[in-house]
Structure formats: structure tokens, C-alpha cells
């Protein structure tokens, strides 16, 4: 057989094998989606959702498409109804989170299929701390990846629910994810969301997370949220200053804190002192912000951190 024909035959065989593999993968996904149906056992639903999440985490993005095409998103959202088993909720949220990775079609399907509202519903006090953490984290990711999802969170009462998770007696892990979600609600100059967070008491609640003794991750997320929510928003700048936010952020600039925390604090101070906000600028200077920010200009500090510190110093009239 001529080489040309042998090559064509090998290519045809490879293509056929690829089609068979895709068909097998899609069939496997369809079978797993079928096990999510209402009326099945919680154990079977949990196991199927877990396996779908694992498939969606694999490098082959087609798995995420197969789940959507087989009706898996609607089935997973259906598992988020209040009162369900915590394990089922956990695995269904994880699967939805993985499905939305690098897939605008899946993000849209989750949003339009009631996924945002269902996730907001799981932030309620009746959910376990683990489920609240998972739901808040997935909402944070959706708000980052899909601008309409951040509007949906606000429209279905998610802002008040997220602010409620910042209560002082709450889980630190839940608080961290709730702060991250609130921060992402304020991205891209979304003033309606910024207004809503401020009106719900979110600025004061985020500042309270900056208290000494808090977790480093919580401090970083709360400071980052204040940076976003105060960016070019005079009322939230006022709110942050009035509840002690400037002093708290300056405290986070201390060298004893991890560098990501100090960077987030510098970014927040920069935004809260922007737009010629004289009261916040004066408060920052009185709290020793200039000397603390200069400490972030030292050799070896990453360029992005130096950028934040330099910008904040410029707002305060300090030397860079």
C-alpha cells in the first residue's frame, strides 16, 4: 500500500477513535446527569454531582459543554433547593463552579436558569457554614466572570445576605468568601451595587473584619472589597472614614502582616483617599499612613505593590 494511502487510513482510524471517545464521554456525562433527577437518593445525587465536578475540572473543556448540552446545569441548580442534604448542596455547588470556568455559555445558563437566586438562597442561616462558604465563593466567581450575574445577585437580595455573613460571630472562612463576593459586586464601576452594599451596612461590616486578630485571608479580602466599593464612590468613601476604616487599613500596613494584606490595604487607602477626599486623606496622615506606605517601596517588593503604595502616597502628598 502506498505511503499516502497508509497515512490517510491512519488519519481516518484516529478520527474514528476520537469520535468514539467523545461519544463515550458524552454518554458518561448523560448517565451522571440522569442520576441527579428528583426522587433519587441523596447519596446517588451527591456521588453523581461529585463525579461531574471532577470531569469539569479536567483539562478537556468539552466535558463542561457536554454537561450543559445534557441538561446538567438545570439538574444541578435543582439540587440547591433549601432543605436538601448538605453533602448534595456542597457537590452541586462545586460542580456549578467548575462548569463556569472559562465558559461564558455556562455562566449565562447558570444565571438564566435560576442558579444565582438558588445560591443566594443557600446563604440563609439554615444552611451549614460549609454550604454558605461554597455558595458565597461561587457567587464571587460568577460576579468576577459575568457582569450580569453581579446584577442578578443584587436583584434577588444577595447583597443583604452576604453582608449578614460578615457578622462577628460567624465562621472566618464564610466571612472571607462573603467579603470576596461583595468586593466583586463593586467591580467595573457598578455604582448600583456599590450603593446597595453601602446601604445594607456592608462598608461598616467589612471594616469590622479588619480588627486585630482577624485572619490574614479575611483581612486581605475585606481590604480588597473596600478598595473596589470605595473606588470613585464618595458616599462609600465617607462611610469607610466614619466607621474607622482608614485607621484600620493603616494598621494593616504594618510589616508584621503578610505582603498581600499590606498590598490590599494600600490599594484600599488609595481609592478611599482619591477624588480629593480631604477627610480621609487627613485621617490617613494622622494615623501614620505615609511612613507605613514608604515601607512598601523597599527593594525586593513586587512592582504591583509598589504601584499601590506610590499611588496612595501621591494622594496624601507624600514623597515617592
C-alpha positions as CSV (number, residue, x, y, z in Angstrom):
1,X,0.0,0.0,0.0
2,X,1.4,3.4,-0.9
3,X,2.6,5.6,2.0
4,X,-0.1,8.2,1.0
5,X,-2.9,5.7,1.4
6,X,-1.5,4.3,4.6
7,X,-1.3,7.8,6.1
8,X,-4.9,8.5,5.1
9,X,-6.0,5.3,6.6
10,X,-4.3,6.0,9.9
11,X,-5.8,9.5,10.0
12,X,-9.3,8.1,9.4
13,X,-8.8,5.5,12.1
14,X,-7.6,8.2,14.5
15,X,-10.6,10.4,13.7
16,X,-13.0,7.4,14.2
17,X,-11.3,6.6,17.6
18,X,-11.7,10.3,18.6
19,X,-15.4,10.3,17.7
20,X,-15.9,7.1,19.7
21,X,-14.1,8.6,22.7
22,X,-16.2,11.8,22.6
23,X,-19.3,9.7,22.3
24,X,-18.3,7.6,25.3
25,X,-17.5,10.8,27.3
26,X,-20.8,12.4,26.4
27,X,-22.7,9.2,27.3
28,X,-21.0,9.0,30.7
29,X,-22.0,12.6,31.4
30,X,-25.6,11.9,30.3
31,X,-25.7,9.0,32.7
32,X,-24.4,11.0,35.6
33,X,-26.9,13.8,34.9
34,X,-29.7,11.2,34.9
35,X,-28.7,10.3,38.5
36,X,-29.4,13.9,39.6
37,X,-33.1,13.6,38.8
38,X,-35.6,14.4,41.6
39,X,-36.7,11.4,43.6
40,X,-33.2,9.8,43.6
41,X,-31.3,9.0,46.8
42,X,-29.3,11.8,48.3
43,X,-26.2,9.5,48.2
44,X,-26.6,8.9,44.5
45,X,-27.1,12.6,43.7
46,X,-24.1,13.6,45.8
47,X,-21.9,11.0,44.1
48,X,-23.0,12.0,40.6
49,X,-22.5,15.7,41.3
50,X,-19.1,15.0,42.7
51,X,-18.1,13.0,39.6
52,X,-19.4,15.8,37.3
53,X,-17.3,18.3,39.2
54,X,-14.3,16.1,38.7
55,X,-14.9,15.8,35.0
56,X,-15.4,19.5,34.7
57,X,-12.0,20.1,36.4
58,X,-10.2,18.1,33.8
59,X,-8.3,19.9,31.0
60,X,-10.7,18.8,28.3
61,X,-13.2,21.7,28.2
62,X,-15.6,19.6,26.2
63,X,-16.8,17.9,29.4
64,X,-18.2,21.2,30.5
65,X,-20.0,21.6,27.2
66,X,-21.4,18.0,27.5
67,X,-22.8,18.7,30.9
68,X,-24.7,21.8,29.6
69,X,-25.9,20.0,26.5
70,X,-27.2,17.1,28.5
71,X,-29.2,19.4,30.8
72,X,-26.8,19.1,33.7
73,X,-26.9,22.7,34.7
74,X,-30.7,22.7,35.3
75,X,-30.4,19.4,37.2
76,X,-27.6,20.8,39.4
77,X,-29.5,24.0,40.1
78,X,-32.5,21.9,41.1
79,X,-30.4,20.2,43.8
80,X,-29.8,23.6,45.5
81,X,-33.3,23.8,46.9
82,X,-33.4,24.7,50.6
83,X,-33.8,21.8,53.0
84,X,-31.7,19.4,50.9
85,X,-28.8,17.4,52.2
86,X,-25.6,19.4,52.9
87,X,-23.4,17.0,51.1
88,X,-25.6,17.3,48.0
89,X,-25.5,21.0,48.2
90,X,-21.7,21.0,48.5
91,X,-21.1,18.8,45.5
92,X,-23.7,20.6,43.3
93,X,-22.2,24.0,44.1
94,X,-18.7,22.7,43.3
95,X,-19.9,21.2,40.0
96,X,-21.6,24.5,39.0
97,X,-18.5,26.4,40.0
98,X,-16.3,24.2,37.8
99,X,-18.8,24.4,34.9
100,X,-18.5,28.2,34.8
101,X,-14.7,28.1,34.4
102,X,-13.8,29.7,31.1
103,X,-17.3,29.1,29.7
104,X,-19.5,32.2,29.1
105,X,-22.2,29.9,27.8
106,X,-22.3,28.0,31.1
107,X,-22.2,31.2,33.1
108,X,-25.2,32.5,31.2
109,X,-27.1,29.2,31.6
110,X,-26.5,29.2,35.3
111,X,-27.7,32.7,35.7
112,X,-30.7,32.4,33.4
113,X,-31.6,29.0,34.9
114,X,-32.1,30.4,38.4
115,X,-28.6,29.4,39.7
116,X,-27.8,32.8,41.2
117,X,-31.0,33.0,43.1
118,X,-30.6,29.4,44.3
119,X,-27.1,30.2,45.5
120,X,-28.3,33.3,47.3
121,X,-30.9,31.2,49.0
122,X,-28.2,28.9,50.4
123,X,-26.6,31.9,52.2
124,X,-29.5,31.8,54.7
125,X,-28.9,30.9,58.4
126,X,-30.5,27.5,57.8
127,X,-27.5,26.3,55.7
128,X,-24.3,24.8,57.1
129,X,-21.2,27.0,57.3
130,X,-19.6,24.8,54.6
131,X,-22.5,25.4,52.2
132,X,-22.6,29.1,53.0
133,X,-18.9,29.3,52.2
134,X,-19.3,27.4,49.0
135,X,-22.3,29.4,47.8
136,X,-20.6,32.7,48.6
137,X,-17.4,31.6,46.9
138,X,-19.3,30.6,43.7
139,X,-21.2,33.8,43.7
140,X,-17.9,35.7,44.0
141,X,-16.6,33.8,41.0
142,X,-19.7,34.5,38.9
143,X,-19.6,38.2,39.8
144,X,-16.0,38.3,38.6
145,X,-16.6,36.4,35.4
146,X,-20.0,37.5,34.4
147,X,-21.2,41.1,34.9
148,X,-24.9,40.3,34.5
149,X,-24.6,37.8,37.4
150,X,-23.5,40.6,39.8
151,X,-26.7,42.5,38.9
152,X,-28.7,39.3,39.5
153,X,-27.1,38.9,42.9
154,X,-28.3,42.4,43.9
155,X,-31.8,41.9,42.4
156,X,-32.5,38.7,44.3
157,X,-31.4,40.0,47.7
158,X,-27.9,38.7,47.7
159,X,-26.3,41.9,49.0
160,X,-28.1,41.8,52.3
161,X,-27.5,38.0,52.6
162,X,-23.7,38.4,52.0
163,X,-23.5,41.3,54.4
164,X,-25.2,39.2,57.0
165,X,-22.5,36.6,56.7
166,X,-19.9,39.1,57.9
167,X,-21.4,39.1,61.4
168,X,-18.7,39.0,64.1
169,X,-19.8,35.6,65.4
170,X,-19.6,33.9,62.0
171,X,-17.1,31.5,60.5
172,X,-13.9,33.1,59.4
173,X,-14.0,31.1,56.2
174,X,-17.5,32.2,55.4
175,X,-16.6,35.8,56.1
176,X,-13.7,35.6,53.8
177,X,-15.8,34.4,50.9
178,X,-18.6,36.8,51.6
179,X,-16.1,39.7,51.6
180,X,-14.7,38.5,48.3
181,X,-18.2,38.3,46.8
182,X,-19.1,41.8,48.0
183,X,-15.8,43.1,46.5
184,X,-16.6,41.6,43.2
185,X,-20.0,43.2,43.2
186,X,-18.3,46.6,43.1
187,X,-16.1,45.8,40.0
188,X,-16.4,47.8,36.7
189,X,-17.8,50.9,38.3
190,X,-21.1,49.2,39.1
191,X,-22.5,52.0,41.2
192,X,-25.8,50.4,41.7
193,X,-24.1,47.5,43.5
194,X,-21.8,49.9,45.4
195,X,-24.9,51.8,46.6
196,X,-26.6,48.6,47.6
197,X,-23.7,47.3,49.6
198,X,-23.3,50.6,51.4
199,X,-27.0,50.9,52.2
200,X,-27.0,47.4,53.6
201,X,-24.2,48.2,56.1
202,X,-21.6,46.4,54.1
203,X,-18.9,49.0,54.5
204,X,-19.0,49.1,58.3
205,X,-19.2,45.2,58.3
206,X,-16.1,45.0,56.1
207,X,-14.2,47.5,58.3
208,X,-15.1,45.4,61.4
209,X,-13.3,42.4,59.7
210,X,-10.1,44.4,59.8
211,X,-9.9,44.3,63.6
212,X,-6.7,43.0,65.1
213,X,-6.7,39.2,65.5
214,X,-8.6,38.6,62.3
215,X,-7.3,36.0,59.7
216,X,-4.9,37.2,57.1
217,X,-7.1,35.9,54.3
218,X,-10.1,37.7,55.8
219,X,-8.1,41.0,56.1
220,X,-7.0,40.7,52.5
221,X,-10.5,40.1,51.1
222,X,-12.1,42.8,53.3
223,X,-9.5,45.4,52.3
224,X,-9.8,44.4,48.7
225,X,-13.6,44.8,48.9
226,X,-13.2,48.2,50.4
227,X,-10.9,49.2,47.6
228,X,-13.5,48.2,45.0
229,X,-16.5,49.5,46.7
230,X,-14.9,52.9,47.5
231,X,-13.4,53.4,44.1
232,X,-14.9,56.7,42.8
233,X,-17.8,56.4,45.2
234,X,-18.0,59.4,47.5
235,X,-20.7,58.0,49.8
236,X,-18.8,54.8,50.5
237,X,-15.6,56.8,51.0
238,X,-17.5,58.7,53.6
239,X,-18.8,55.6,55.2
240,X,-15.4,53.9,55.4
241,X,-13.9,57.0,57.0
242,X,-16.7,57.5,59.5
243,X,-16.5,53.9,60.9
244,X,-12.8,53.9,61.4
245,X,-11.8,52.3,58.2
246,X,-8.8,54.5,57.5
247,X,-7.1,53.7,60.8
248,X,-7.8,50.0,60.4
249,X,-6.3,49.9,57.0
250,X,-3.2,51.8,58.1
251,X,-2.8,49.2,60.8
252,X,-2.7,46.5,58.2
253,X,0.3,48.2,56.6
254,X,2.5,47.0,59.5
255,X,5.5,44.9,58.4
256,X,4.3,42.1,60.6
257,X,1.4,41.5,58.2
258,X,1.7,39.3,55.1
259,X,2.6,41.3,51.9
260,X,-0.8,40.5,50.2
261,X,-2.6,42.0,53.2
262,X,-0.4,45.1,53.1
263,X,-0.9,45.5,49.3
264,X,-4.7,45.2,49.6
265,X,-4.6,47.8,52.4
266,X,-2.6,50.2,50.3
267,X,-5.0,49.8,47.4
268,X,-7.9,50.5,49.6
269,X,-6.3,53.6,51.1
270,X,-5.5,54.8,47.6
271,X,-9.2,54.5,46.5
272,X,-10.7,55.8,49.7
273,X,-8.4,58.9,49.6
274,X,-9.0,59.5,45.9
275,X,-11.0,62.2,44.3
276,X,-9.7,64.8,46.7
277,X,-11.4,63.3,49.7
278,X,-9.9,65.6,52.3
279,X,-11.2,64.0,55.5
280,X,-9.9,60.6,54.6
281,X,-6.6,62.0,53.5
282,X,-6.2,63.9,56.7
283,X,-7.2,60.8,58.8
284,X,-4.6,58.7,56.9
285,X,-1.8,61.2,57.6
286,X,-2.8,61.4,61.2
287,X,-2.6,57.6,61.5
288,X,0.9,57.5,60.1
289,X,0.0,56.2,56.7
290,X,2.8,57.9,54.9
291,X,5.6,56.3,56.8
292,X,3.9,52.9,56.6
293,X,3.4,53.3,52.8
294,X,7.1,54.3,52.3
295,X,7.9,50.9,53.9
296,X,6.3,49.2,50.9
297,X,8.8,50.9,48.5
298,X,11.7,48.9,49.7
299,X,13.9,46.9,47.3
300,X,12.5,43.5,46.5
301,X,8.8,44.5,47.0
302,X,6.8,43.3,43.9
303,X,6.1,46.0,41.4
304,X,2.4,45.9,41.7
305,X,2.6,46.5,45.5
306,X,5.0,49.4,44.9
307,X,2.4,50.8,42.4
308,X,-0.4,50.7,45.0
309,X,1.8,52.3,47.7
310,X,3.1,55.0,45.4
311,X,-0.4,55.9,44.3
312,X,-1.6,56.1,47.9
313,X,1.4,58.3,48.8
314,X,0.6,60.7,45.9
315,X,-3.0,61.0,47.2
316,X,-1.6,62.0,50.6
317,X,1.0,64.4,49.2
318,X,3.9,62.2,50.4
319,X,7.2,61.6,48.6
320,X,7.7,58.6,46.5
